Amino acid sequence: MNRYGLFFPMLAMFALSGTVLVMLFRSRVRAIRAREVSLGYFKVYQGAAEPEYAAQRARHFTNLFEAPTLFYVVCLAAMVTRSANLALEVLAWLYVAARLAHSLIHLGGNDINQRLTAYFTSWGVLALMWIYLAFRVATAHGPS
């Protein structure tokens, strides 16, 4: 098994984050040009709030640096401990798919029930990744 197979799901998450960053930047430029918020607002994020469409993208971008950091860590830990295998790779791609679904829902129609389902599905997959990695590491090295 290629121990670097987890690199590509991590790359996909990076691409998702980058895409949302571009969306966020464009929404903020739009808001400034439409005079819905002043450029000065972004100095300290005080004053009249940015419009909902821009705030939604900002919140989503921030969200991509919360739980997904644990995804990057579990992938790197699996690679470093030489525990990466097909099962972890499949789980990693499932995580990416759940996060992509969450992004499409949140930045699209924003149906809260669908969004929560995608969000907690991603957390469930992430928990399985950590449990599976812990088991692999524990059984590979045995008791001390």
C-alpha positions in Angstrom: 0.0 0.0 0.0 1.3 3.5 -0.9 1.6 5.3 2.4 1.2 8.6 0.6 -2.3 7.7 -0.7 -3.6 10.0 2.1 -1.9 12.9 0.5 -4.6 13.3 -2.2 -7.6 13.6 0.1 -5.6 16.2 2.0 -4.9 18.0 -1.3 -8.6 17.9 -2.0 -9.4 19.5 1.3 -6.8 22.2 0.6 -8.5 22.8 -2.8 -11.9 23.1 -1.1 -10.5 25.6 1.4 -8.9 27.6 -1.4 -12.1 27.6 -3.4 -14.1 28.9 -0.4 -11.4 31.6 0.2 -11.8 32.8 -3.4 -15.6 32.9 -2.9 -15.1 34.8 0.4 -12.8 37.4 -1.2 -15.2 37.9 -4.2 -18.2 38.3 -1.9 -16.3 40.9 0.2 -15.3 42.8 -2.9 -18.9 42.7 -4.1 -20.1 44.1 -0.7 -17.6 46.9 -0.7 -18.4 47.9 -4.3 -22.2 47.8 -3.6 -21.5 50.0 -0.5 -23.1 47.4 1.7 -20.0 47.6 4.0 -17.0 49.9 4.1 -13.5 48.9 3.5 -12.7 50.2 7.0 -14.9 47.5 8.5 -12.3 44.9 7.7 -9.6 46.7 9.7 -11.0 45.5 13.1 -14.3 44.0 12.0 -16.3 46.6 13.9 -19.1 48.9 12.7 -21.9 48.0 10.3 -21.7 44.3 9.8 -20.9 42.7 6.4 -23.9 41.4 4.5 -25.3 38.0 5.2 -23.9 36.4 2.0 -20.4 37.5 2.8 -20.7 36.6 6.5 -21.9 33.2 5.6 -18.8 32.6 3.4 -16.5 34.0 6.2 -18.1 31.6 8.7 -17.7 28.7 6.4 -14.1 29.5 5.6 -13.4 29.6 9.4 -15.2 26.3 9.8 -12.7 24.7 7.3 -9.9 25.4 9.9 -11.7 23.8 12.8 -12.5 20.0 12.5 -10.5 19.6 9.2 -7.3 20.3 11.1 -7.9 17.0 13.0 -8.3 15.4 9.6 -4.9 16.6 8.4 -3.4 15.4 11.7 -4.8 11.9 11.5 -3.7 11.6 7.9 -0.2 12.8 8.7 0.0 10.5 11.8 -1.0 7.5 9.7 1.7 8.3 7.2 4.4 8.9 9.8 3.5 5.7 11.7 3.3 3.8 8.4 -0.3 2.8 9.3 -1.8 4.2 6.1 -3.8 1.6 4.2 -6.7 1.3 1.9 -9.3 1.4 4.7 -7.9 4.8 5.9 -7.7 6.1 2.4 -11.4 5.2 1.8 -12.3 6.9 5.1 -10.3 10.0 4.1 -12.2 10.3 0.8 -15.5 9.8 2.6 -14.5 12.6 4.9 -13.7 14.9 2.0 -17.0 14.0 0.3 -18.9 14.8 3.5 -17.1 18.1 3.9 -17.7 18.9 0.2 -21.4 18.1 0.7 -21.4 20.4 3.8 -19.8 23.2 1.8 -22.3 22.9 -1.1 -25.2 22.9 1.3 -24.0 25.7 3.5 -23.0 27.9 0.6 -26.0 26.9 -1.5 -29.5 26.6 -0.2 -28.3 26.3 3.4 -30.9 23.8 4.5 -30.0 23.4 8.2 -31.2 19.7 8.5 -29.1 18.7 5.4 -26.2 20.8 6.7 -26.2 19.2 10.1 -26.4 15.7 8.5 -23.4 16.4 6.4 -21.5 18.0 9.3 -22.1 15.2 11.7 -21.4 12.6 9.0 -18.0 14.2 8.5 -17.4 14.1 12.3 -18.4 10.4 12.4 -16.0 9.5 9.6 -13.2 11.5 11.3 -13.9 9.7 14.6 -13.7 6.4 12.7 -10.3 7.4 11.2 -8.9 8.2 14.6 -10.2 5.0 16.2 -9.0 2.9 13.3 -5.5 4.6 13.4 -5.3 4.1 17.2 -6.1 0.4 16.8 -3.5 0.0 14.0 -0.8 1.7 16.0 -1.6 -0.2 19.2 -1.7 -3.6 17.5 1.4 -2.9 15.3 3.6 -2.2 18.3 1.9 -4.4 20.9 2.0 -3.8 24.7 5.2 -2.4 26.2 
